[in-house]
């Protein structure tokens, strides 16, 4: 969840409230900070500010990467040093391509830090007062400023953003990004946006979706949604109805569902356990996995645990995804109980904002839902090669989301379903109402969760 939908409880775990010192930048209280990469064509010039009218500049290449508390504090600690020369600029130019924005508890930007590494300069908002140097800087003073700039650079790189040498290099990088993100899922016109209405009118925080006997079933991650629900797809507005009871029903936090033959598989994040359930019985059967035998300790996961499940029925292999910090993909041989992690290189360097919120297996491929990146990525389980399609252009358009999210720093895609010619993506909303942007998609003014239906690309 959860770059990602996160519950309010989780938000309190990963965000942080800082009491600002009046004599220390950024001079305001903030709750969290996010890093951005923007201005890749280097054309903003005097309009370099990352925040304009309380919104992130439209040239930003993503919804940003959340800083840890330690990283945010480090930025402030570095900025508390004598950075006068960087504020003036060691070079006469100022062409920023990175920024760190600090937000208050109302999710409004209250401060921003913008470095221009190739110009050896920084800009701050609010500005930090400084006096000009009386004399030309010595070589030693310049070296000190470059050391500080390098500290900033290391933070940016830790967050997964490249720091390049010139404006032309950023332009080439932009073209590379365009090429890599050219693969976009196409939303089915008119009928590709479905709101889910529960027959009991209870709030339903969608967290998993699966097909069984040509019918669609869903689960949610709230204690009052302690059943498996069937989706009535007869009408344009889908209706969900609880049809399969689950017992015992206490402390249920279902985060994923998949089906193999007549067996339903479920994961829950309260204890990070895996269960089997027959449709004609409410009794959960826990699958005993010997995690510790493979040096995997779930007690350290907290609310960053199991989020995705997929079953390879033919080979009796279970795939489980740990959501984030770090995200991990486990392959479990259900016959021997062996647990492996064969996709470490495929997932790449662990980065903030990269997560897994659901999965499905089909024909030798594992399809993972990357909520933070707004992508569906297909992984060949033999060769480990991957291919991605983006849906970010639908769920995040010009900085606008489908719901008026209380926690916009997190992605909201929670569930994925594959059909012969469609890809369904379930968007949780954490109880938030439909936004103005959502209404332009035909959604009604309520807090019902949504399924987006995309055309499935040929060969994907």
C-alpha positions as CSV (number, residue, x, y, z in Angstrom):
1,X,0.0,0.0,0.0
2,X,0.5,3.0,-0.2
3,X,2.9,4.9,-2.6
4,X,0.3,3.3,-2.5
5,X,-3.0,3.3,-0.5
6,X,-2.1,3.7,3.1
7,X,-4.6,3.8,5.9
8,X,-4.5,6.6,8.4
9,X,-2.8,4.3,10.8
10,X,0.0,3.7,8.3
11,X,0.3,7.4,7.5
12,X,1.1,8.1,11.1
13,X,3.9,5.5,10.9
14,X,5.7,6.9,7.9
15,X,5.0,10.6,8.2
16,X,6.6,12.9,10.8
17,X,5.7,16.2,12.3
18,X,8.6,18.6,12.9
19,X,8.6,21.6,15.1
20,X,10.6,24.1,13.1
21,X,13.1,26.4,14.8
22,X,12.4,30.1,14.0
23,X,16.1,30.7,13.2
24,X,16.4,27.5,11.1
25,X,15.3,27.0,7.5
26,X,12.5,26.2,6.5
27,X,11.1,28.3,9.4
28,X,7.8,26.4,9.3
29,X,6.3,23.2,10.7
30,X,6.1,20.4,8.2
31,X,4.8,16.8,8.2
32,X,6.6,15.2,5.3
33,X,8.8,15.9,2.3
34,X,9.0,14.7,-1.3
35,X,11.6,14.9,-4.0
36,X,10.9,15.7,-7.6
37,X,12.7,15.8,-10.9
38,X,11.5,18.5,-13.3
39,X,12.5,21.1,-16.0
40,X,14.2,18.5,-18.1
41,X,14.1,20.7,-21.1
42,X,15.8,23.5,-19.1
43,X,13.3,26.1,-20.3
44,X,11.8,27.3,-17.0
45,X,14.6,29.9,-16.4
46,X,13.2,32.7,-14.2
47,X,10.1,30.5,-13.6
48,X,12.2,27.9,-12.0
49,X,10.1,27.5,-8.8
50,X,8.9,23.9,-8.3
51,X,5.7,25.1,-6.6
52,X,3.3,27.3,-8.4
53,X,0.0,28.3,-6.9
54,X,0.4,25.5,-4.3
55,X,0.9,22.9,-7.1
56,X,3.9,21.0,-8.3
57,X,5.2,22.4,-11.7
58,X,3.7,20.5,-14.6
59,X,7.2,19.6,-15.9
60,X,7.7,17.2,-12.9
61,X,8.2,13.7,-14.3
62,X,6.4,11.8,-11.5
63,X,4.3,12.3,-8.4
64,X,7.5,12.5,-6.3
65,X,9.4,10.3,-3.9
66,X,8.8,10.4,-0.2
67,X,11.8,11.2,1.9
68,X,12.4,9.4,5.2
69,X,12.5,11.5,8.3
70,X,16.3,11.0,8.4
71,X,16.7,12.3,4.9
72,X,14.4,15.3,5.4
73,X,16.3,16.2,8.6
74,X,19.6,15.9,6.8
75,X,18.5,18.4,4.1
76,X,17.7,20.9,6.8
77,X,20.9,20.2,8.7
78,X,23.0,20.8,5.6
79,X,21.1,23.9,4.8
80,X,21.8,25.2,8.3
81,X,25.5,25.5,7.3
82,X,27.1,28.5,5.7
83,X,25.7,28.1,2.2
84,X,25.9,31.7,1.2
85,X,28.1,31.0,-1.8
86,X,25.7,28.4,-3.1
87,X,22.8,30.8,-2.6
88,X,24.7,33.4,-4.7
89,X,25.8,30.7,-7.1
90,X,29.3,29.6,-7.9
91,X,28.3,30.0,-11.5
92,X,26.2,32.7,-13.1
93,X,23.5,30.3,-14.4
94,X,20.7,28.6,-12.5
95,X,19.0,25.7,-14.2
96,X,17.4,23.3,-11.6
97,X,16.3,19.8,-12.5
98,X,15.7,18.5,-8.9
99,X,13.7,19.8,-5.9
100,X,12.6,18.8,-2.5
101,X,9.2,20.0,-1.3
102,X,8.1,20.1,2.4
103,X,4.4,19.7,3.1
104,X,2.3,20.5,6.2
105,X,-0.4,18.3,7.7
106,X,-3.0,19.7,5.3
107,X,-0.8,18.3,2.4
108,X,0.0,21.8,1.2
109,X,3.6,22.7,0.2
110,X,5.2,25.1,2.6
111,X,8.8,25.1,1.6
112,X,11.1,24.0,-1.2
113,X,14.7,23.4,-1.9
114,X,16.0,23.6,-5.5
115,X,19.5,22.7,-6.4
116,X,21.2,23.3,-9.7
117,X,24.2,21.0,-9.6
118,X,25.7,21.9,-13.0
119,X,25.5,25.6,-12.0
120,X,26.7,24.9,-8.5
121,X,23.9,26.8,-6.9
122,X,20.7,26.4,-4.8
123,X,17.5,28.3,-4.2
124,X,15.3,28.2,-1.2
125,X,11.7,29.1,-0.5
126,X,11.1,30.7,1.9
127,X,14.4,32.4,1.2
128,X,17.3,32.2,3.7
129,X,18.7,35.7,4.3
130,X,22.5,35.9,3.6
131,X,25.1,38.6,3.4
132,X,27.4,38.8,0.3
133,X,31.1,38.0,0.5
134,X,33.4,41.0,0.9
135,X,36.1,39.3,-1.1
136,X,36.5,36.7,-3.8
137,X,36.2,33.2,-2.4
138,X,39.4,31.3,-1.7
139,X,40.0,27.8,-3.2
140,X,39.4,26.4,0.3
141,X,36.1,28.2,0.6
142,X,35.0,27.0,-2.8
143,X,36.0,23.4,-1.9
144,X,33.8,23.7,1.3
145,X,30.8,24.8,-0.8
146,X,31.3,22.0,-3.3
147,X,31.5,19.5,-0.4
148,X,28.1,20.8,0.8
149,X,26.7,20.6,-2.7
150,X,27.9,17.0,-2.9
151,X,26.0,16.2,0.3
152,X,22.8,17.4,-1.3
153,X,23.6,15.4,-4.5
154,X,24.0,12.2,-2.5
155,X,20.5,12.6,-1.0
156,X,19.0,13.1,-4.5
157,X,20.8,10.0,-5.8
158,X,19.6,8.0,-2.7
159,X,16.1,8.8,-3.7
160,X,16.6,7.3,-7.2
161,X,17.1,10.4,-9.3
162,X,20.1,10.8,-11.7
163,X,22.3,13.9,-11.4
164,X,23.6,14.7,-14.9
165,X,26.4,17.0,-16.2
166,X,24.6,19.3,-18.6
167,X,21.2,20.6,-19.9
168,X,21.7,18.5,-23.0
169,X,22.2,15.4,-20.9
170,X,18.9,16.1,-19.1
171,X,17.2,16.6,-22.5
172,X,18.5,13.2,-23.7
173,X,17.3,11.7,-20.4
174,X,13.9,13.1,-21.0
175,X,13.7,11.5,-24.5
176,X,14.8,8.2,-22.9
177,X,12.0,8.5,-20.4
178,X,9.5,9.3,-23.1
179,X,10.6,6.2,-25.0
180,X,10.4,4.0,-21.9
181,X,6.9,5.3,-20.9
182,X,5.6,5.2,-24.5
183,X,3.8,2.0,-23.5
184,X,0.6,3.3,-22.0
185,X,-2.6,1.4,-21.2
186,X,-5.7,2.7,-23.0
187,X,-8.8,3.2,-20.9
188,X,-11.9,1.7,-22.5
189,X,-14.1,4.6,-23.6
190,X,-17.4,5.1,-22.0
191,X,-17.5,1.8,-20.0
192,X,-14.0,1.6,-18.6
193,X,-14.7,3.4,-15.3
194,X,-16.8,1.5,-12.8
195,X,-17.8,2.5,-9.3
196,X,-18.4,-0.3,-6.8
197,X,-21.5,0.0,-4.6
198,X,-21.9,-2.4,-1.7
199,X,-25.4,-3.8,-1.1
200,X,-25.0,-3.2,2.6
201,X,-23.9,0.5,2.0
202,X,-20.8,0.0,4.0
203,X,-17.5,1.6,3.0
204,X,-15.5,-0.8,1.0
205,X,-11.7,-0.4,0.7
206,X,-10.9,-2.6,-2.2
207,X,-7.6,-4.5,-1.8
208,X,-7.8,-7.6,-4.0
209,X,-9.6,-9.0,-7.0
210,X,-9.8,-12.5,-8.7
211,X,-11.9,-14.5,-11.1
212,X,-13.6,-17.8,-10.1
213,X,-16.1,-19.8,-12.3
214,X,-16.4,-16.8,-14.7
215,X,-17.4,-14.5,-11.8
216,X,-15.4,-11.7,-10.2
217,X,-14.7,-11.7,-6.5
218,X,-13.1,-9.0,-4.4
219,X,-11.8,-8.4,-0.9
220,X,-11.2,-5.4,1.3
221,X,-8.8,-4.6,4.1
222,X,-11.1,-3.3,6.8
223,X,-12.4,-5.4,9.7
224,X,-16.0,-4.8,8.8
225,X,-15.4,-6.2,5.3
226,X,-14.7,-9.7,6.6
227,X,-16.1,-11.7,3.8
228,X,-15.4,-12.4,0.1
229,X,-17.6,-10.3,-2.1
230,X,-19.0,-11.1,-5.6
231,X,-19.2,-8.3,-8.1
232,X,-22.4,-8.0,-10.2
233,X,-21.1,-6.7,-13.5
234,X,-24.5,-6.6,-15.2
235,X,-24.9,-2.9,-15.0
236,X,-22.5,0.0,-15.7
237,X,-22.2,0.7,-11.9
238,X,-20.9,-2.5,-10.4
239,X,-22.6,-3.8,-7.2
240,X,-20.7,-5.9,-4.7
241,X,-22.4,-8.4,-2.3
242,X,-20.9,-10.5,0.5
243,X,-21.2,-14.2,-0.5
244,X,-18.5,-16.2,1.1
245,X,-18.1,-15.9,4.9
246,X,-14.7,-16.2,6.5
247,X,-14.1,-17.5,10.0
248,X,-12.7,-16.7,12.4
249,X,-13.5,-13.2,11.4
250,X,-11.4,-11.3,13.9
251,X,-8.4,-9.1,13.0
252,X,-8.9,-9.7,9.2
253,X,-6.9,-7.4,7.0
254,X,-7.2,-9.1,3.6
255,X,-4.7,-7.6,1.1
256,X,-4.9,-10.1,-1.8
257,X,-6.9,-13.0,-3.3
258,X,-6.2,-15.5,-6.0
259,X,-7.9,-18.8,-7.1
260,X,-6.4,-22.1,-8.1
261,X,-9.0,-24.7,-9.2
262,X,-11.5,-25.0,-6.3
263,X,-9.1,-23.4,-3.8
264,X,-9.2,-19.7,-2.8
265,X,-5.9,-18.2,-1.6
266,X,-5.8,-15.2,0.6
267,X,-3.2,-13.0,2.3
268,X,-3.7,-10.7,5.2
269,X,-1.3,-8.1,6.5
270,X,-2.1,-8.1,10.2
271,X,0.1,-11.2,10.8
272,X,1.4,-11.5,7.2
273,X,-0.1,-15.0,6.8
274,X,-1.3,-16.9,3.9
275,X,-4.6,-18.9,3.9
276,X,-6.5,-21.4,1.8
277,X,-10.3,-21.4,1.7
278,X,-12.8,-23.6,-0.1
279,X,-15.8,-21.7,-1.4
280,X,-18.2,-24.1,0.4
281,X,-16.6,-23.5,3.8
282,X,-15.9,-20.5,5.9
283,X,-12.9,-22.0,7.6
284,X,-9.5,-20.4,6.9
285,X,-6.7,-22.9,6.6
286,X,-3.4,-21.3,7.4
287,X,-0.5,-22.3,5.1
288,X,2.5,-23.0,7.3
289,X,5.5,-21.4,5.8
290,X,8.9,-21.7,7.5
291,X,10.1,-18.2,6.9
292,X,12.8,-18.2,9.6
293,X,14.4,-21.3,8.0
294,X,15.3,-19.0,5.1
295,X,16.3,-16.0,7.2
296,X,13.1,-14.1,6.6
297,X,11.7,-12.4,9.6
298,X,8.2,-11.0,9.3
299,X,8.2,-9.4,12.7
300,X,10.3,-6.6,11.2
301,X,7.7,-5.8,8.4
302,X,5.0,-4.0,10.4
303,X,2.5,-2.4,8.0
304,X,4.8,-2.9,5.1
305,X,4.2,-6.6,4.7
306,X,2.3,-9.0,2.4
307,X,0.3,-7.1,-0.3
308,X,0.2,-9.3,-3.4
309,X,-0.4,-12.9,-4.1
310,X,-0.4,-15.0,-7.3
311,X,-0.6,-18.8,-7.8
312,X,1.0,-20.9,-10.6
313,X,-1.5,-23.8,-10.3
314,X,0.2,-26.1,-12.8
315,X,3.6,-26.0,-11.0
316,X,2.2,-25.6,-7.5
317,X,4.1,-22.4,-7.0
318,X,2.9,-19.5,-4.8
319,X,4.2,-16.0,-5.4
320,X,4.0,-13.4,-2.5
321,X,4.9,-9.8,-2.6
322,X,6.1,-7.8,0.3
323,X,4.8,-4.3,-0.3
324,X,7.7,-1.9,0.3
325,X,10.7,-0.6,2.3
326,X,12.0,-2.8,0.7
327,X,9.6,-4.4,-1.8
328,X,10.4,-8.1,-2.1
329,X,9.1,-11.0,-4.3
330,X,9.0,-14.5,-2.9
331,X,8.6,-17.7,-4.8
332,X,7.3,-20.6,-2.7
333,X,7.4,-24.2,-3.8
334,X,4.1,-25.5,-2.2
335,X,5.4,-29.1,-2.5
336,X,8.7,-28.6,-0.6
337,X,8.0,-25.4,1.3
338,X,11.2,-23.8,-0.1
339,X,11.2,-20.0,-0.2
340,X,13.3,-18.2,-2.7
341,X,13.7,-14.6,-4.1
342,X,14.6,-15.1,-7.8
343,X,13.7,-11.6,-8.9
344,X,16.1,-9.4,-6.9
345,X,18.0,-8.2,-10.0
346,X,14.7,-7.7,-11.9
347,X,13.3,-5.4,-9.2
348,X,16.6,-3.4,-9.2
349,X,17.8,-1.0,-6.6
350,X,15.4,-0.4,-3.8
351,X,13.9,3.1,-4.1
352,X,11.3,5.1,-2.2
353,X,8.0,5.1,-4.1
354,X,8.6,1.7,-5.7
355,X,6.2,-0.9,-4.3
356,X,4.0,-3.8,-5.2
357,X,0.3,-3.7,-4.3
358,X,-1.0,-6.8,-6.1
359,X,0.0,-9.6,-8.6
360,X,-1.4,-12.2,-11.0
361,X,0.3,-15.2,-12.7
362,X,-0.4,-16.2,-16.2
363,X,1.3,-18.4,-18.8
364,X,4.8,-18.2,-17.3
365,X,4.6,-14.5,-16.5
366,X,4.1,-12.7,-13.2
367,X,2.2,-9.4,-13.5
368,X,2.9,-7.0,-10.7
369,X,0.9,-3.9,-9.9
370,X,3.3,-1.0,-9.1
371,X,1.1,1.5,-7.3
372,X,3.7,4.2,-6.7
373,X,4.9,4.2,-10.3
374,X,1.4,3.7,-11.8
375,X,2.5,0.7,-13.8
376,X,1.7,-2.9,-14.6
377,X,5.0,-4.8,-15.1
378,X,5.2,-8.3,-16.6
379,X,8.1,-10.5,-15.5
380,X,9.2,-13.7,-17.3
381,X,9.6,-16.1,-14.4
382,X,12.3,-18.0,-16.4
383,X,14.4,-15.3,-18.0
384,X,13.5,-12.6,-15.5
385,X,13.0,-10.1,-18.4
386,X,10.4,-7.4,-17.8
387,X,8.0,-5.2,-19.7
388,X,5.9,-2.4,-18.3
389,X,2.8,-0.5,-19.3
390,X,1.8,2.7,-17.5
391,X,-1.6,3.8,-16.3
392,X,-0.3,6.9,-14.4
393,X,-1.7,9.2,-17.1
394,X,-5.2,8.2,-16.0
395,X,-4.9,8.1,-12.2
396,X,-2.7,11.2,-12.0
397,X,-3.5,13.8,-14.6
398,X,-2.0,17.3,-14.4
399,X,-1.5,16.7,-10.7
400,X,-5.1,15.7,-10.2
401,X,-6.4,12.4,-8.8
402,X,-9.7,10.6,-9.1
403,X,-10.4,11.1,-5.4
404,X,-9.8,14.1,-3.1
405,X,-7.2,12.1,-1.3
406,X,-6.3,13.0,2.3
407,X,-2.8,11.6,1.6
408,X,-1.9,12.5,-2.0
409,X,1.7,11.4,-1.5
410,X,0.6,7.8,-1.9
411,X,-0.7,5.9,-5.0
412,X,-4.1,4.3,-4.8
413,X,-4.1,1.3,-7.1
414,X,-4.7,-1.8,-5.0
415,X,-5.9,-4.7,-7.2
416,X,-5.3,-6.2,-10.6
417,X,-7.3,-8.7,-12.7
418,X,-6.4,-10.0,-16.2
419,X,-8.9,-11.1,-18.8
420,X,-8.4,-12.2,-22.3
421,X,-8.6,-8.7,-23.7
422,X,-8.7,-6.4,-20.6
423,X,-6.7,-5.3,-17.6
424,X,-8.8,-4.3,-14.5
425,X,-7.2,-2.1,-12.0
426,X,-8.9,-1.5,-8.7
427,X,-8.4,2.0,-7.2
428,X,-8.9,2.3,-3.4
429,X,-9.8,5.7,-2.0
430,X,-9.4,5.4,1.7
431,X,-12.9,6.7,2.1
432,X,-12.2,9.9,0.3
433,X,-14.8,11.5,-2.1
434,X,-14.7,11.7,-5.8
435,X,-12.7,14.8,-7.0
436,X,-13.7,17.2,-9.7
437,X,-11.4,15.3,-12.1
438,X,-13.1,12.1,-11.1
439,X,-16.5,13.6,-12.0
440,X,-15.2,14.4,-15.5
441,X,-14.7,10.7,-15.9
442,X,-18.4,10.1,-15.2
443,X,-18.1,9.2,-11.5
444,X,-20.8,10.2,-9.1
445,X,-20.2,12.4,-6.1
446,X,-19.6,9.8,-3.4
447,X,-16.8,7.8,-1.9
448,X,-17.4,4.5,-3.7
449,X,-14.2,2.8,-4.8
450,X,-13.5,2.4,-8.5
451,X,-12.3,-0.2,-11.0
452,X,-10.6,1.1,-14.2
453,X,-10.8,-1.2,-17.2
454,X,-8.1,-0.9,-19.8
455,X,-7.6,-2.6,-23.2
456,X,-5.1,-5.3,-22.9
457,X,-2.2,-4.7,-25.3
458,X,-1.7,-7.5,-27.8
459,X,1.0,-9.9,-26.6
460,X,1.1,-8.5,-23.1
